[in-house]
Amino acid sequence: MNSRQRRGVILLLLSVLCAFGAFAGVLSVISDVNSKVGPEVDAYRLKKNVEPYTALKADQFEKVSMPKRWLSGNAVTDLAEIDGKIAVTQLQEGSLMQSDMMVKSPELRPGEQEIAIMIDAATGVAGKINPDDKVNIYATFAGEREGDPAQSKVIVSNAKVLDIGRLTALEPADDGRNRATEVVPITFALNTLDTQRVAYAESFAEHVRLALIAPGSDGTIRPGDRTYTLDKDK
């Protein structure tokens, strides 16, 4: 083998070594990216807005693949999780679905209706009321005519709580009146008459409050005690 052939063999070996080095470098980069990104999983993104308390359906979502490490621990990765669930608040198009954005659809007994109203978080809930609790619903009204005393009324006794929604902050009032700054949607299971009473109170009462009934207690109020005015204590 002459010197020219030896140089050719050496150059060939160097080319092979460089090729192996480049290949190893690519593998190293791929391994580094995989270690930082991790395996991908399926997630589900909303295709359109969903109104609060609306039943969730598969056709409202589109499947997207994302690195598992980028998803929150409560992200929905299987559409079977939404079966029998309803949205607890307004869901926005493009949002990734999470388990805390939905609750199990409540079951109503014959003759019952489901109604949700907004309750002042500071005076009406205070973190003490949970689904399946029983509460008395109180409403305060101004006097019907000038000079008439204000009244506090028990609108519904032993109302069953179905669900507690998300805490929602309200915009400051422009009229200077005192109003709740944070409210929580509370869902009840009520008969038709009690549903009408609650709807009336939410529309016309100055305040609506809830009083938690101790487990095992009967919160029924006697007819004569359902209305209170300040002059009763005189």
C-alpha positions in Angstrom: 0.0 0.0 0.0 1.6 3.2 -1.1 1.4 6.6 0.8 -1.6 7.9 -1.3 -3.6 4.8 -0.4 -2.7 5.1 3.2 -3.9 8.7 3.3 -7.2 7.6 1.6 -7.8 4.9 4.2 -7.1 7.4 7.0 -9.5 10.0 5.6 -12.1 7.3 5.2 -11.7 6.3 8.9 -11.9 9.9 10.0 -15.1 10.4 7.9 -16.7 7.3 9.6 -15.6 8.6 13.0 -17.1 12.0 12.3 -20.3 10.4 11.1 -20.6 8.4 14.3 -19.9 11.6 16.4 -22.6 13.5 14.6 -25.1 10.6 15.1 -24.2 10.4 18.8 -24.7 14.2 19.0 -28.2 14.0 17.5 -29.1 11.1 19.9 -27.9 13.2 22.8 -30.0 16.2 21.7 -33.1 14.0 21.3 -32.5 12.4 24.7 -32.1 15.8 26.3 -35.4 17.1 24.7 -37.3 13.9 25.8 -36.0 14.3 29.3 -37.2 17.9 29.4 -40.6 17.4 27.7 -41.4 13.9 28.7 -44.1 11.6 27.2 -47.2 13.0 25.6 -50.8 12.3 26.7 -54.2 13.2 25.4 -56.0 16.3 26.7 -59.3 17.8 25.7 -59.9 21.4 24.6 -63.3 23.1 24.4 -64.4 23.9 20.9 -66.9 26.5 22.0 -68.2 28.3 25.1 -70.3 26.2 27.6 -72.9 27.9 29.8 -72.9 27.2 33.6 -74.9 24.1 34.7 -75.0 22.8 31.1 -74.6 19.0 30.6 -71.2 18.2 29.1 -71.0 16.1 25.8 -68.1 14.6 23.9 -68.8 16.7 20.8 -68.0 19.9 22.8 -64.3 18.9 22.9 -61.4 18.2 20.6 -58.5 16.0 21.5 -55.0 17.5 21.6 -51.7 15.8 22.5 -49.5 17.6 25.1 -46.4 16.7 27.2 -47.7 15.1 30.4 -45.5 17.4 32.5 -47.2 20.5 31.1 -50.6 19.4 32.2 -52.1 20.1 35.7 -52.8 17.1 37.9 -56.5 17.5 37.5 -56.5 17.8 33.7 -59.1 15.5 31.9 -57.2 12.9 29.9 -60.2 10.6 29.2 -63.6 11.8 28.0 -65.3 9.1 30.0 -64.7 11.5 33.0 -67.3 13.9 31.7 -70.1 11.3 31.6 -73.0 12.6 33.8 -71.2 15.9 34.6 -72.3 19.5 34.2 -70.2 22.7 34.0 -69.9 24.5 37.3 -69.2 27.9 35.7 -68.9 29.6 32.3 -66.3 27.5 30.3 -64.4 29.4 27.6 -63.6 28.2 24.1 -60.0 26.9 23.9 -59.7 26.0 27.6 -58.3 22.7 28.6 -60.9 20.7 30.6 -60.1 20.1 34.2 -61.9 18.0 36.8 -62.7 21.1 39.0 -64.6 22.7 36.1 -67.4 20.1 36.4 -69.5 18.3 38.9 -71.8 15.3 38.9 -75.2 16.2 37.6 -77.5 16.2 40.6 -80.4 13.7 40.8 -83.8 15.1 41.6 -86.7 13.3 43.2 -90.1 13.3 41.6 -91.7 16.7 42.0 -88.4 18.5 42.6 -86.8 21.2 40.5 -83.2 22.4 40.4 -82.6 26.1 40.9 -79.4 28.0 41.3 -79.1 31.4 42.9 -76.1 33.7 43.7 -75.4 34.0 47.4 -73.2 36.6 49.1 -70.1 34.6 50.1 -69.4 36.7 53.2 -72.8 36.5 54.8 -74.5 33.5 53.2 -71.9 30.7 52.9 -68.7 31.4 54.7 -67.3 28.0 53.6 -69.5 26.1 56.0 -72.1 24.7 53.6 -71.6 21.7 51.4 -73.6 19.5 49.0 -76.3 17.4 50.7 -76.6 19.9 53.6 -80.0 21.3 54.6 -80.4 25.0 55.1 -83.1 27.5 55.8 -83.3 30.3 53.3 -83.9 33.8 54.7 -84.7 37.0 52.8 -85.0 40.6 54.1 -87.5 43.0 52.4 -88.0 46.7 52.8 -91.4 47.9 54.0 -94.0 47.9 51.2 -94.9 51.6 51.9 -93.0 54.4 53.5 -93.0 54.0 57.2 -93.6 50.3 57.1 -91.0 48.2 59.0 -88.5 46.1 57.1 -89.1 42.4 57.4 -87.1 39.2 57.6 -88.8 36.1 56.2 -88.0 32.4 56.1 -88.6 31.7 52.5 -87.9 28.0 52.5 -87.2 25.6 55.4 -85.0 22.5 55.0 -83.8 23.3 51.5 -81.5 20.6 50.2 -78.2 21.9 48.8 -77.2 20.1 45.6 -74.0 21.9 44.6 -71.7 24.8 45.6 -70.2 26.6 42.6 -67.0 28.7 42.2 -66.4 31.9 44.1 -67.0 34.8 41.8 -65.9 38.4 42.3 -68.3 41.2 41.3 -67.6 44.5 39.8 -68.0 47.5 42.2 -71.4 49.1 42.1 -71.7 52.5 40.4 -74.7 53.6 42.4 -72.9 53.8 45.7 -75.0 51.1 47.4 -73.6 48.4 49.5 -73.5 45.1 47.6 -71.7 41.7 47.8 -68.2 41.8 46.5 -68.0 38.0 46.1 -70.8 35.6 45.4 -71.2 31.8 45.1 -73.8 30.0 43.0 -75.7 27.6 45.2 -77.9 24.9 43.6 -81.0 23.6 45.5 -83.5 20.8 44.9 -87.0 22.3 45.7 -90.6 21.7 44.9 -92.4 24.1 42.6 -93.8 26.4 45.3 -90.4 26.7 47.1 -88.7 27.3 43.7 -91.0 30.2 43.1 -90.3 31.6 46.6 -86.6 31.5 46.0 -86.8 33.1 42.6 -89.0 35.9 44.0 -86.6 36.5 46.9 -83.6 36.6 44.6 -85.3 39.2 42.4 -86.9 41.4 45.0 -85.3 40.9 48.4 -82.6 43.2 49.6 -80.6 40.3 50.9 -80.8 36.5 50.8 -79.0 34.4 53.4 -78.6 30.8 54.3 -78.7 29.2 57.7 -77.1 25.8 58.0 -79.2 23.2 59.8 -77.3 20.8 62.1 -77.2 17.2 60.8 -80.2 15.3 62.1 -82.1 18.4 63.1 -85.4 19.5 61.8 -85.2 23.1 60.6 -88.9 23.6 60.0 -90.1 27.0 61.2 -93.6 27.4 62.7 -95.9 29.6 60.6 -96.0 32.3 63.2 -92.2 32.5 63.3 -91.6 32.8 59.6 -91.8 36.6 59.6 -89.8 38.9 61.9 -89.9 42.6 62.3 -87.9 44.6 64.8 -91.0 45.6 66.8 -91.5 42.0 67.9 -88.6 42.5 70.4 -90.2 45.6 72.0 
